[in-house]
Structure formats: C-alpha cells, structure tokens
Amino acid sequence: MRNWDLRDYLHLVQPKYGAAPFFKLGIDTRNQPPYDYMITVTEGDLGLPSKEFYTLAEKHPIIRAYHTFLTDTLAHMISTSTEYAQDYAKTIYNYEKRIALDVMGVVLNESGNFSRPQIRTMHQLVNDAPSLPILEAAQALFKSKKITEHTEVMVSSPAALKAISQIITTSDKEVLHKFFMWSVIRHFVPFMSRKFRVSLHQFEQVLYGAVEREPMWHFCTNVVQQWMPYGLEALRENPALIVHDQRSPSELSDYHHHHPSAAVAAAAAQQQQFQKQQPHHRMTGGGTYSALEGFDYEGSSAGHGAVGGGGTNSRHGIMAVGIDGFNHYQYGEDTAAGTSTLHDPISYDDELVKLIFYHLRDEYKQAVVGAHWLSEPLTHFLTGKLSTLRLQIGIPRELLQTERTLNEYYGQLMLDGLLFVDSVVNQWGFTKTQMTRMLDNQTEPERILAEMFPPRSAADHLLLQTRQRRNHLHYQTPLVDSPVKYSVALNMVIISRQRIQEPFFHHHYPISVNFARLGAEIAQVLQSAIHTLTEQYWNVETSGRGGTVRHDNVFNGEAQKCMARTLLHTPNGGRISNATRLNLYLELSAVNVLTQAFGTLLDKIDRNERIYESDISEKTTYEMLGLSQHRRLPGLQPYDERQLFTLAYFQRHCSVGYNSHRLTKLLTQNDIPEIEKFNLLWQQITPLGAVFECKPGGSGGPAAGSGACSNRHQLLVVQLHQQQQQHPSEPKPTPSTVRPKPSEQHKKLPSSYLASTGPQYPPYSPPPPPPPVPLQPQSHRVAAAAVPLAPVHIQRSLLVPLASILPASSGPVVAPTPLLPATNSDIMGRIDVNSIFF
C-alpha cells in the first residue's frame, strides 16, 4: 500500500480489463464535417446507475440494498469480519457519493460551454485534468494508432473531468486503492461464481424490480447474442452461409479446441432452431404460393440450404444446424467462388417499410417548413438533410455474400473453455479491435455494420440489458441496440430485419397496425434526428465563423418551456431532469406527426396518389400490398383504420408495469412510467381520442373523467395485453383480409399505385373464423397489467378477436432462445480472483 500509486495502474485498467474508474474512453461520430469516428472521453462508472441516486437518504431501500451488495461481495472474496466488511462498504459508498455530488454541483454551477460536450485536443484535456492519465490510457487502448497531444477527442463535460481530477488530488491513498479495486471487481461480478451473481441479483431486485434470477440457459444464450450479434443476424438473413459439418465427433472436438469462436457459433446456431420463426413459404388465396413470397434458396442440395442436412461439404466456415430463414430475398450458391449470389425479387415487407418511411420523411419536411418559430437558415438546412435522408434495411448485401467475411470478422475472438472470466477479458480484446477499426477509413457497408452492432464490453452489454429489461413473468430477450436508429455520418435510417418480422410486423397486417408500430419507431427516430441535425447546424455555423460560443438548441428551449407546464403534477416531478423533459417533448412531437401522417397516408391511398422515390420498386402497387382494400378485423368490423391505429399504438404503452420502480425508470432511462405516458399522450394528442368521439382533456386521463367511451377502448388494449401474458407460447395468427360491403365511405379504388401494370394482390379467400378464446376470470391476477381500471362491462365479441388476432405488442420481439447447453456452475466457480488484478 505504501508504494502503490494510482497513476501506475489507472491508465492500464480500461485497456486491459474494460473497467472505467474516474474516466472512460470510447468511440463516437463527430457531429460536424467530416463526420468521422473519434475518441470520446466521459466520466467513469459508479456503483449506482445514476449520480442522482446518491442524493437519496441513507435509509432508502436502494441505498440499503447497495450497502448490502458491497458487504456481501467483499465477504465472498476474503474471510473477514462483518464489521470490517461494513466499514469497507461505507467507505466505498461515501467516496462514490462525494464524486457524484461534486460533479453534479460543478456541472450545475458552471456556465458556458465548459460543462457541455465539445471537441478538445489531448493537450487541453491534460491541462484541465492533470490527475487523469487520459493520454496514456488512449495510447494503451489504441496501440496501432498514433495518439499525441494534438489528437482531437470528444469530451462529454470538461468541467466534470476537472472536478474528478481535483477529487483525486485531495483523496487518501487507501481510499483511492479501495475504490479502484472495487471498480475492477464490480466489472467482473456478473461473470463470477454463483454466490457473487446471487448477491448482484438481490441488489437488482430492489433497483430494477427483477422478478427472479434468470436460469443458466438464458444467461448463456444472452452471452452468445451479445457477443456475436452480427454473426447471428447474418445467418438469419442468409441461411446459405450455414455450413453443415460432416466430420466425426472427435474431429469436431479437436477443431473446437483450437477454434473456440467456431464452437460458440455452432452452439449459437443450435439454439436458434428452437426459436419460433416464420415459415419459408406462405400459403395465400386458394392454396397457391405467392410468386413474390417464395423462399427458394438454391444450391441447398450441397448442404448449404436454409433447412435440413443432406450432401457433403468440406468447407469449415460457420458450422451450424439448419435454421429457418428470415429474409425474403433469394440466395443462390456459387460453389466455385465460395459465395452466395443474391437474386432480386420484390419483398412485400421491404416495400411496405419503404412506403411508410418515405411518407413519414415527407411529412416531417412539411412540418419543418410549417414551423415558423425556426429560423429560415435552419429550416433550409433541415429540409435539405431530410431530402437526402436514406433508408437501409438489414445488413448490407456485400457483407452477406460469403462466409469468409464472418470468419475474418470474428477471427480474433478467442474464447477460453475452462475459465469463463478469461473469456470476458478476451471478449474485451476483440471489442478493442473493433473500436480501432472504426478509427480507420471505412467503407459505407462497414460503417453501417458499426452502427448496427456497436462494439461494447461484456459488462456494458449486461448493464444495458438490465436497464432495458421488462418486468415480465416470462423471460424475454431485451433489444439492447435499438432496431431503428439514425446514422449521423451517413444521414441514413437503419432498420434491423428483426424489426420487420412477425409477430411485430408483416405486410398482411392492416396498415393501421403496421403504421402504429414500426411507423411510431421511425417517427421517433426522425424526430430525434431533427434535434441532432439542429445541433449539427450550430456546430457547422460555429466552426465556420471561427467562434467558440455555441447557441442553445431551439428544441431544448421549447422542451423545457412546454414540459415544465405539462409535467407540473407528475409524481417525482422535482426529479425530472432536462434530459427527461426533452425526451418526452420529442416523443409527443413524434406521435403528433405520426397521427397526422397516418391520416394523410389514407388520403393518398384513396386518391391513388403516387409517392415518388427511387427506392420504391416501379412494380409496387397499393393493390399488391393490400392497402386499397380497407381491411377490417373479424369481430372488430365497427372499428375503422384510424380507431384501430389508436388501439394498436396505445398497446405499446400497456405492456409494462413500473409503479413500484418509478424512480429507477426516471433516473436511469430519463423516462416516465408507461401508465403516466399513456395518460400524457391521451391528454396531449387530441386526434387519438377524437376518433372515438372522446374528450381526452380531463385531468384523469383516459381512465377517469372521460366517461365510458375512454374506459371501453382503453380496456380493449389492456385485455389484449392480458391475453398475451396468459398465453405467451401460443402462435399469433395473422390478421385476415375481410372485404367491407360497398359504401360511400369505402369507394372502389384503382388497382394501380405506382404503375398501371404489375403483380396483382393474391385473390381473396375468406379464412375460417378464429376459435373462441375463453375469458379469464376477473380474479386472475396479471403481474404486468399496467393500467388499473374500474370494472367495465365489455362485449365478449370485442375482446376475444382483438386478443387473438392482433400480433404481439411493441415490446422485445426476440423470444428467449432456450436449450443452449448450460455451462456447469463449477466452471464459473473456479475463478481465480487474483487473476483479475495486477
């Protein structure tokens, strides 16, 4: 302890293990020309997920649970007295609290740009925070890059780093040592032996409301999905990449011993065959296959097809058992070149996604032009960016044509079959390699891949998953990375192919359901993109004028003024941060544009008005996509498209109950609980309630003060969620096509949408009525019911079809993928704790 010096180890802890005490290095995009990736420097990690938690009283359940977690972790590591363990926990907590409160105070009181994100050189950063070896840590983390004092980095808050540097200089060496060691231990706790993980779960029960500890198979499948997301998604999109290995068990065992990453890929593929995925062929009309929907993976006789074995193959690529395909495109194999050639038939789902996206993009352009409170130069800049905004669905084709691409990508992921914690360290080494590649000049497909699957350490993956985990009785895999995101550098919206799969999305669903689900996510991304582009405009203006004073984002000011009045009586309103107000303001704006855009889309369909966009195939017609038929759902014929749109949209806010963990959601996700958001949207977005002739302006929201009308339709959405919770394993039938009777409201439309010729929609064949679903007794409790309502009598004919026909809500759509063989708990128990440290 006497000879221990923090600077001797602080610059090595993140490069070697991924832990980040005091400061943290990463990679992000520069939000101004040349829009390249650059190194970021942010504040280090603390034990609690948000600094605001340290303002809670000592007797608060979360603080007491954290003390217990600290005490138990130390007791698991060394034999010590209870009194010493409690003193250790108190020392760590008080030091973290000092860091949190000092940083919060400095950032709050600091004026100007010093507390805001900005680009600085390493030399400036070293002068601001001399106690933090940021330059040395960056040089150790990115060894193949030349990092000097002149290297520019993106700093989240120079004022916060300066405050942390001053705290280090005034801290006792023993306290620094304890905090440093705890930061490293906490980073590895989720991957240590069972007793460590049990203590962590008990803490998370109080913090996040976890129902029970996940089984080992769920932990293992999550590890595979988090560490190899690109590999799994590539196999889903192009199953022709799967190699069916024919070697003997002894040969396979020897190969896996020398190539652990291939063994992990094989195990991951095995667990995928237990997932519920859409079939290869869809029967339509009178029992014929739709020509545009057929999944014909050529060359499968060689053992590389989507399903089944058969044939012999000597290539040793990504080995797997057959997996059902996700993509509607066709792949044919060129065995001589070792590649999978991509044929190009039309995908109904892709065409519908493009139609929704470009229609929303045009609506946002009109909304920006109509926003007279925006300056004319800013309006011109935003409309120009929106006009050139592009769409990417799934992984670029160039990265799906050969298995060599995947093997090279994961070539440096070396996993240890004995000590799992060593594999965690190796995974961090692989992550560092990916981060270093992002600093190179990448091609557009490589940048898209980096945006879809950003590199993270194993601990960061689990942390994000824990924060996003829903309080469900049934295990569901959270979507750590957003399935719809905006790329600043490419000015592109990227949609994961997982998001346009059943049961969340399908072109056979009514347009109201698809628009309320995927359209809502696209609208929120576009709204956030406009906020980001506004920041970009001022960055460009500031750098062009050679100035240093940044202007405030006009949307930030509008959000604070608007939401301060709107959230006046919200529970825990005093703890609602500016970031939370901004997020709610952007979401309200997005829903408002979404609702108006849905109405204009229906009008375009009625007028057969063309959307001019090169990405949309000339063969695509409204008739082909079934949009001109104004489908009604069996049992829901009285509800038109706008009413069904409202029900489907609010379904996404009826799936999660956060009443007992409102504070955690508020501080960790900068969001309010779903029930409060439900009421907020109902009160603020008037058209949503107007379609039911309701008056949503009452203070009680839809559950109070709006009469039977609001209760009636809100209960439909809640009942839908309850049916899904009570029957989670039953397949979700797709909505059926029902032709309405001729009326003045539904006129006969021309068959052409974009062209007078093209494939016609399959002939209509009425499906059999769905079997009745018995209602559950009222005494049956559903743990995740989000909206408490007074008993209201609703006709059975309305509840049953809605629960049995509408697909699952907008929560995580990747179902748990069980039956990857669970690792022996003894493997995780044989962790040499000393190997973690220096």
C-alpha positions, -999 to 999 in steps of 0.1 A, spaced: 0 0 0 28 24 8 44 20 -27 10 19 -45 5 47 -70 -28 53 -88 -13 66 -119 8 35 -124 -24 14 -129 -52 38 -138 -40 42 -174 -40 4 -178 -72 -8 -162 -95 1 -191 -72 -10 -219 -66 -44 -201 -99 -52 -185 -125 -27 -197 -133 -13 -162 -135 25 -161 -129 42 -127 -128 80 -129 -129 83 -167 -140 62 -197 -128 61 -233 -150 52 -263 -158 59 -299 -185 81 -314 -193 101 -345 -183 137 -349 -215 157 -354 -199 180 -380 -178 176 -411 -160 153 -418 -184 132 -397 -157 107 -388 -154 84 -358 -133 99 -330 -122 90 -294 -146 101 -267 -138 108 -230 -166 106 -205 -170 103 -167 -161 70 -152 -186 44 -139 -201 44 -104 -218 16 -85 -252 31 -88 -265 36 -124 -271 73 -120 -255 101 -99 -289 112 -87 -293 81 -67 -266 94 -43 -289 122 -33 -313 97 -17 -314 92 21 -293 66 37 -324 46 47 -338 45 12 -343 8 1 -320 13 -29 -291 27 -8 -295 0 18 -295 -27 -9 -264 -13 -24 -246 -13 10 -256 -50 14 -243 -58 -21 -210 -41 -12 -207 -60 21 -216 -94 6 -192 -91 -23 -163 -84 0 -173 -113 22 -174 -136 -8 -139 -127 -18 -120 -129 15 -125 -141 50 -132 -110 71 -153 -99 100 -188 -84 94 -177 -51 110 -148 -47 86 -169 -56 56 -195 -30 66 -168 -3 71 -154 -12 36 -189 -8 21 -194 25 39 -160 38 26 -168 29 -10 -203 44 -9 -192 77 7 -164 81 -18 -187 74 -48 -212 99 -32 -186 125 -30 -177 121 -67 -213 122 -77 -223 152 -57 -192 172 -65 -196 166 -102 -233 174 -102 -226 206 -83 -198 218 -107 -218 210 -138 -249 227 -124 -230 259 -115 -206 260 -144 -218 284 -172 -209 284 -208 -195 256 -229 -172 241 -202 -200 218 -190 -212 208 -224 -199 183 -249 -171 197 -271 -141 188 -291 -107 194 -274 -71 183 -280 -54 159 -257 -31 187 -246 -60 209 -235 -75 179 -217 -43 172 -198 -41 208 -187 -77 207 -175 -75 174 -156 -38 167 -148 -45 139 -124 -62 118 -150 -38 99 -174 -61 102 -203 -34 104 -230 -16 74 -217 -48 53 -215 -57 62 -250 -23 52 -263 -26 19 -245 -61 13 -257 -55 21 -294 -19 8 -297 -19 7 -335 -30 44 -337 -7 74 -333 -22 93 -303 -4 125 -295 -11 157 -276 -26 172 -308 -51 144 -312 -87 157 -310 -112 140 -288 -148 145 -279 -153 154 -243 -187 150 -227 -180 176 -200 -146 192 -194 -159 206 -161 -168 172 -148 -134 157 -156 -117 187 -140 -138 181 -108 -128 144 -108 -91 153 -112 -93 176 -82 -111 149 -61 -82 125 -68 -56 150 -57 -74 155 -23 -81 118 -16 -64 95 8 -43 68 -9 -61 40 9 -95 52 -2 -83 55 -38 -70 20 -36 -103 6 -23 -124 24 -49 -100 14 -77 -102 -23 -67 -139 -22 -63 -144 -7 -98 -125 -37 -113 -143 -63 -91 -177 -48 -99 -169 -50 -136 -165 -88 -133 -192 -97 -108 -218 -107 -133 -194 -133 -147 -181 -147 -114 -193 -177 -94 -229 -182 -83 -227 -166 -49 -215 -133 -65 -243 -134 -91 -269 -141 -64 -258 -110 -44 -259 -89 -76 -294 -102 -84 -307 -94 -49 -295 -58 -54 -311 -56 -89 -344 -68 -74 -346 -37 -53 -332 -14 -80 -349 -26 -112 -376 -49 -99 -363 -82 -113 -389 -109 -107 -365 -139 -103 -330 -148 -113 -326 -159 -149 -318 -196 -155 -284 -205 -167 -296 -214 -202 -310 -178 -206 -277 -164 -194 -257 -185 -219 -280 -176 -249 -278 -139 -239 -240 -141 -239 -239 -155 -274 -264 -129 -287 -245 -101 -271 -210 -112 -282 -218 -123 -317 -248 -102 -329 -235 -97 -364 -229 -134 -369 -263 -145 -357 -281 -118 -377 -261 -127 -409 -271 -164 -406 -308 -153 -402 -307 -131 -433 -287 -156 -454 -290 -192 -442 -270 -202 -472 -239 -192 -452 -245 -221 -428 -221 -249 -433 -233 -284 -423 -202 -300 -410 -199 -338 -416 -168 -345 -396 -167 -371 -368 -172 -360 -332 -135 -365 -324 -125 -343 -353 -151 -316 -343 -139 -317 -307 -103 -312 -318 -113 -283 -341 -134 -266 -314 -105 -269 -290 -82 -249 -314 -110 -226 -327 -132 -217 -297 -151 -189 -316 -163 -215 -341 -176 -236 -313 -196 -207 -299 -210 -200 -334 -221 -236 -337 -238 -236 -303 -255 -203 -312 -269 -218 -343 -282 -248 -325 -301 -227 -301 -317 -208 -330 -335 -238 -343 -358 -237 -312 -369 -202 -320 -403 -196 -334 -396 -181 -368 -418 -175 -398 -420 -204 -423 -402 -205 -456 -434 -204 -477 -467 -186 -470 -499 -201 -484 -522 -175 -500 -555 -174 -517 -567 -208 -529 -536 -227 -517 -511 -213 -542 -478 -198 -534 -473 -161 -540 -445 -157 -565 -430 -128 -546 -430 -145 -513 -414 -178 -521 -381 -186 -503 -362 -206 -528 -326 -209 -516 -309 -226 -545 -280 -249 -540 -293 -264 -508 -285 -298 -521 -249 -291 -514 -256 -289 -477 -258 -251 -475 -295 -246 -477 -318 -230 -452 -332 -262 -438 -321 -297 -434 -288 -315 -439 -281 -336 -470 -250 -335 -491 -214 -334 -481 -193 -303 -477 -156 -300 -468 -155 -263 -461 -151 -253 -425 -169 -220 -421 -196 -211 -396 -209 -245 -386 -245 -249 -377 -276 -270 -378 -303 -258 -402 -320 -225 -393 -352 -211 -407 -346 -181 -429 -357 -146 -422 -351 -129 -455 -374 -128 -485 -346 -123 -509 -332 -154 -527 -296 -166 -524 -280 -189 -549 -247 -205 -542 -217 -202 -564 -196 -232 -552 -166 -223 -573 -163 -188 -559 -174 -198 -524 -200 -171 -524 -238 -168 -522 -252 -148 -551 -282 -126 -544 -312 -127 -567 -336 -97 -565 -373 -105 -563 -395 -80 -546 -401 -83 -509 -436 -72 -498 -424 -64 -463 -395 -43 -476 -417 -23 -500 -442 -16 -472 -414 -4 -449 -401 19 -477 -435 33 -482 -440 41 -445 -405 56 -442 -406 79 -472 -441 90 -464 -431 100 -428 -400 117 -441 -421 139 -464 -444 147 -436 -415 158 -414 -403 180 -442 -437 197 -444 -437 200 -406 -403 217 -405 -414 241 -433 -445 250 -413 -426 256 -380 -424 294 -383 -405 296 -350 -375 281 -367 -351 305 -384 -350 304 -422 -314 292 -425 -321 264 -400 -353 254 -419 -333 253 -452 -306 231 -436 -331 207 -420 -352 203 -452 -320 197 -472 -309 169 -448 -343 153 -448 -345 154 -486 -312 134 -488 -321 110 -459 -317 74 -470 -330 40 -457 -311 8 -450 -330 -24 -441 -309 -51 -426 -272 -59 -431 -257 -47 -464 -257 -73 -491 -219 -70 -496 -214 -85 -461 -238 -114 -466 -223 -130 -498 -195 -151 -483 -188 -169 -451 -152 -156 -453 -164 -122 -442 -179 -136 -410 -149 -157 -402 -125 -128 -407 -147 -105 -386 -146 -130 -356 -112 -143 -363 -97 -126 -332 -125 -136 -308 -107 -163 -288 -127 -179 -260 -114 -200 -231 -133 -232 -224 -122 -235 -188 -123 -201 -171 -152 -181 -183 -138 -149 -168 -108 -152 -191 -132 -153 -220 -147 -120 -207 -112 -105 -209 -107 -119 -244 -140 -105 -255 -128 -71 -244 -97 -76 -265 -119 -83 -295 -140 -52 -287 -109 -31 -287 -100 -44 -322 -134 -34 -335 -131 1 -319 -97 5 -335 -111 -4 -369 -137 23 -365 -109 49 -365 -98 38 -399 -113 50 -432 -142 26 -435 -164 18 -465 -201 25 -463 -211 -11 -456 -186 -13 -428 -199 19 -412 -235 6 -414 -223 -26 -396 -206 -5 -369 -238 15 -365 -260 -16 -362 -236 -35 -338 -215 -10 -319 -186 -26 -300 -191 -29 -262 -175 -47 -234 -193 -78 -219 -201 -58 -187 -216 -29 -207 -238 -53 -227 -252 -68 -195 -257 -33 -179 -277 -21 -209 -298 -52 -210 -305 -50 -172 -317 -14 -176 -339 -23 -205 -353 -55 -191 -391 -55 -188 -408 -67 -156 -424 -97 -172 -430 -131 -157 -417 -148 -189 -382 -143 -199 -378 -121 -230 -346 -111 -246 -343 -73 -245 -332 -54 -276 -300 -38 -263 -294 -20 -296 -323 0 -310 -337 -18 -340 -343 16 -357 -316 41 -355 -302 72 -373 -266 74 -385 -253 110 -384 -223 102 -406 -243 86 -434 -275 106 -429 -294 73 -430 -320 55 -410 -311 19 -404 -338 -7 -396 -328 -41 -384 -345 -70 -402 -356 -84 -368 -380 -55 -365 -399 -63 -397 -406 -99 -388 -437 -115 -373 -453 -110 -348 -443 -73 -348 -447 -65 -385 -460 -81 -416 -475 -68 -448 -506 -89 -442 -514 -70 -411 -537 -39 -415 -518 -8 -424 -531 8 -391 -513 -19 -371 -480 -16 -390 -481 22 -390 -488 23 -353 -459 0 -345 -430 4 -370 -442 38 -381 -441 50 -345 -405 39 -341 -395 55 -374 -412 88 -364 -394 89 -330 -360 83 -348 -368 111 -373 -378 135 -345 -346 128 -326 -326 131 -359 -340 166 -364 -328 175 -329 -294 161 -337 -293 179 -371 -301 211 -353 -270 206 -331 -251 198 -363 -262 231 -379 -249 252 -350 -216 231 -349 -211 239 -386 -220 276 -381 -197 279 -351 -167 263 -368 -173 282 -400 -172 315 -381 -142 305 -361 -161 312 -329 -162 293 -296 -197 303 -283 -224 277 -291 -260 285 -294 -287 267 -275 -306 241 -294 -340 256 -301 -357 223 -293 -341 222 -259 -357 256 -250 -391 246 -264 -389 213 -244 -382 230 -211 -410 256 -215 -435 231 -228 -429 202 -205 -424 223 -173 -462 231 -176 -472 197 -188 -454 177 -161 -463 201 -133 -483 175 -113 -464 143 -123 -452 122 -94 -415 128 -86 -418 159 -108 -390 175 -88 -366 148 -100 -375 151 -137 -343 162 -154 -339 184 -185 -330 153 -205 -363 136 -195 -383 167 -205 -365 167 -238 -372 131 -244 -409 134 -236 -412 166 -257 -396 148 -287 -419 118 -282 -450 139 -280 -440 157 -312 -433 124 -329 -467 110 -320 -484 142 -332 -467 140 -366 -473 102 -367 -510 107 -362 -513 133 -389 -491 113 -413 -514 83 -409 -544 104 -420 -526 118 -450 -514 83 -460 -550 70 -460 -559 100 -482 -532 92 -506 -544 56 -508 -579 68 -515 -567 92 -542 -542 66 -556 -515 93 -552 -480 82 -561 -450 86 -537 -420 94 -559 -390 77 -546 -363 57 -564 -360 31 -537 -397 20 -542 -400 -5 -570 -420 5 -600 -439 -27 -597 -451 -19 -563 -488 -11 -562 -513 -3 -534 -533 -33 -546 -503 -56 -544 -497 -46 -508 -534 -49 -500 -536 -13 -489 -565 -3 -511 -589 -29 -497 -596 -12 -463 -594 -44 -443 -614 -50 -412 -607 -75 -385 -631 -102 -376 -650 -91 -345 -638 -55 -350 -657 -45 -380 -671 -14 -363 -636 0 -360 -621 18 -389 -585 23 -397 -580 54 -375 -596 37 -345 -576 5 -349 -544 27 -353 -552 43 -319 -557 9 -302 -525 -6 -317 -504 25 -308 -515 26 -271 -509 -12 -269 -472 -4 -267 -478 16 -235 -499 -11 -218 -472 -38 -217 -451 -28 -187 -459 -20 -151 -434 3 -134 -455 16 -105 -431 3 -78 -399 14 -96 -409 47 -110 -379 65 -96 -354 40 -111 -370 44 -146 -369 81 -142 -333 83 -133 -318 55 -154 -338 58 -186 -348 95 -185 -383 84 -190 -416 83 -170 -436 50 -164 -458 38 -192 -491 44 -174 -482 81 -169 -470 83 -205 -503 67 -216 -523 94 -199 -499 121 -211 -503 111 -247 -541 107 -244 -544 142 -230 -520 160 -253 -526 143 -287 -562 152 -293 -567 132 -326 -561 99 -308 -592 104 -286 -612 122 -312 -615 91 -334 -637 76 -306 -655 109 -301 -639 112 -267 -627 143 -249 -591 134 -237 -585 168 -220 -596 157 -185 -571 156 -157 -577 120 -150 -566 108 -184 -585 80 -202 -592 61 -171 -610 89 -154 -631 119 -163 -638 107 -199 -668 85 -194 -675 50 -206 -660 57 -240 -625 61 -228 -627 32 -204 -642 10 -231 -614 14 -256 -586 15 -231 -598 -18 -216 -596 -33 -250 -559 -26 -251 -554 -39 -216 -573 -70 -222 -552 -76 -253 -521 -75 -232 -536 -98 -206 -544 -124 -232 -508 -123 -245 -494 -126 -210 -517 -156 -202 -509 -174 -235 -473 -165 -242 -464 -196 -261 -494 -197 -284 -487 -186 -320 -501 -153 -330 -524 -157 -360 -520 -131 -387 -549 -107 -394 -573 -119 -421 -584 -99 -451 -621 -90 -449 -636 -71 -477 -661 -45 -465 -695 -40 -480 -697 -13 -507 -704 20 -491 -698 57 -498 -671 56 -471 -651 29 -489 -651 36 -526 -637 13 -552 -601 23 -558 -579 19 -590 -557 -11 -588 -525 8 -596 -504 26 -571 -472 35 -589 -478 19 -623 -506 7 -644 -491 -28 -646 -475 -51 -621 -483 -81 -599 -517 -81 -585 -526 -89 -550 -535 -126 -545 -572 -135 -549 -592 -132 -518 -602 -164 -500 -622 -159 -467 -604 -176 -438 -622 -197 -412 -633 -177 -381 -608 -178 -352 -616 -202 -324 -631 -186 -293 -607 -177 -266 -622 -182 -231 -620 -151 -210 -600 -154 -178 -619 -149 -145 -616 -115 -130 -599 -128 -100 -569 -140 -121 -540 -116 -115 -517 -105 -142 -484 -92 -129 -476 -69 -158 -511 -52 -161 -502 -16 -165 -535 3 -163 -557 -2 -133 -593 3 -143 -627 1 -126 -647 -29 -138 -665 -21 -171 -687 -45 -189 -673 -50 -225 -689 -73 -250 -671 -106 -254 -672 -103 -292 -650 -72 -289 -624 -86 -265 -618 -120 -279 -609 -111 -316 -586 -83 -305 -567 -106 -282 -564 -134 -307 -559 -115 -339 -536 -85 -333 -500 -97 -331 -478 -91 -301 -471 -56 -287 -441 -34 -293 -420 -49 -265 -390 -71 -272 -398 -94 -301 -369 -117 -299 -382 -146 -278 -360 -164 -254 -340 -190 -274 -336 -219 -250 -316 -250 -248 -281 -239 -255 -264 -264 -231 -259 -247 -198 -224 -244 -186 -215 -262 -154 -217 -238 -125 -184 -252 -112 -167 -237 -142 -177 -202 -131 -169 -212 -95 -133 -219 -103 -124 -183 -110 -90 -172 -98 -99 -138 -83 -63 -129 -82 -60 -132 -120 -84 -102 -123 -59 -78 -106 -25 -66 -114 
